[in-house]
Amino acid sequence: FLTPTQALDNGLALTPPMGYNTWYDTQCSLTENLVRETADAFIKLNLHKYGYEYINLDDCWAKGRFENGTVYADPTTFSSPSLAPLASYVHTKGLKFR
């Protein structure tokens, strides 16, 4: 038998967090251009209209750490000096970057 549940009716979390995770697609073949192309595809395919809003950067993007402990991207696969330009690009599409 079913038991009733209670939930807030406040418009939040109507769907689970949905998006793209680089690991499940590219594993360690990740590039900055591929992430940009994926963000573009989300918009072209209207995935954002169905709740897909996250571009999750998983493993294999980092090359090392600066002396201050900050992680930096692999310059052979990420042309930008930091992830900030990539995050900004994803955000301009109305998507979220993790």
C-alpha positions as CSV (number, residue, x, y, z in Angstrom):
1,F,0.0,0.0,0.0
2,L,1.1,3.6,-0.5
3,T,1.7,6.0,2.3
4,P,1.2,9.7,1.8
5,T,4.2,12.0,1.8
6,Q,4.6,15.7,2.6
7,A,6.5,18.2,0.6
8,L,6.9,21.9,0.5
9,D,5.1,23.6,-2.4
10,N,7.6,26.3,-2.8
11,G,8.8,25.7,-6.4
12,L,12.3,24.5,-5.4
13,A,13.8,21.2,-6.5
14,L,11.0,20.3,-8.8
15,T,13.6,18.0,-10.6
16,P,16.8,16.5,-9.3
17,P,20.0,18.3,-10.3
18,M,20.5,17.3,-13.9
19,G,23.4,17.9,-16.3
20,Y,26.5,16.6,-17.9
21,N,29.5,15.1,-16.1
22,T,32.7,15.0,-18.1
23,W,34.0,11.7,-16.6
24,Y,31.1,9.6,-18.0
25,D,31.8,10.9,-21.5
26,T,35.5,11.6,-21.9
27,Q,37.2,10.2,-18.8
28,C,40.7,11.7,-19.4
29,S,40.2,12.9,-23.0
30,L,38.8,16.2,-21.7
31,T,39.5,19.6,-23.4
32,E,38.3,23.1,-22.8
33,N,36.8,23.2,-26.3
34,L,34.8,20.0,-25.6
35,V,33.3,21.6,-22.5
36,R,32.4,24.7,-24.5
37,E,30.9,22.6,-27.3
38,T,28.8,20.7,-24.7
39,A,27.4,23.9,-23.3
40,D,26.5,25.0,-26.8
41,A,24.8,21.6,-27.4
42,F,22.7,21.9,-24.2
43,I,21.3,25.1,-25.6
44,K,20.9,23.9,-29.2
45,L,19.1,20.8,-28.1
46,N,17.0,22.7,-25.6
47,L,18.1,20.5,-22.8
48,H,18.0,23.5,-20.4
49,K,14.3,23.7,-20.9
50,Y,13.9,20.2,-19.5
51,G,15.9,20.9,-16.3
52,Y,19.4,20.0,-17.5
53,E,21.5,22.9,-16.2
54,Y,24.8,21.7,-14.9
55,I,28.1,21.2,-16.7
56,N,30.2,19.3,-14.2
57,L,34.0,19.2,-14.7
58,D,35.2,16.0,-13.1
59,D,38.7,14.4,-13.3
60,C,41.7,14.9,-15.5
61,W,41.6,18.6,-16.1
62,A,44.2,19.6,-13.5
63,K,47.9,19.6,-14.1
64,G,49.1,20.5,-10.6
65,R,49.1,23.1,-7.9
66,F,50.7,26.6,-7.6
67,E,52.9,27.2,-4.5
68,N,49.8,28.8,-2.8
69,G,47.9,25.5,-3.2
70,T,45.6,26.7,-6.0
71,V,44.9,24.0,-8.6
72,Y,45.7,24.9,-12.2
73,A,44.4,23.3,-15.4
74,D,46.6,21.4,-17.8
75,P,47.8,24.0,-20.4
76,T,47.9,21.3,-23.2
77,T,44.1,20.8,-23.0
78,F,42.9,24.0,-21.5
79,S,44.1,27.2,-23.3
80,S,42.8,29.6,-20.7
81,P,45.1,30.4,-17.8
82,S,42.4,29.5,-15.3
83,L,38.9,28.0,-15.3
84,A,37.3,31.4,-14.9
85,P,36.9,32.1,-18.6
86,L,35.4,28.6,-19.1
87,A,33.0,29.1,-16.2
88,S,32.0,32.5,-17.5
89,Y,31.3,31.0,-21.0
90,V,29.0,28.3,-19.4
91,H,27.3,30.9,-17.3
92,T,26.6,33.1,-20.3
93,K,24.5,30.2,-21.7
94,G,22.4,30.3,-18.5
95,L,23.9,27.1,-17.3
96,K,25.7,26.2,-14.0
97,F,29.4,25.2,-13.9
98,R,30.9,22.9,-11.3
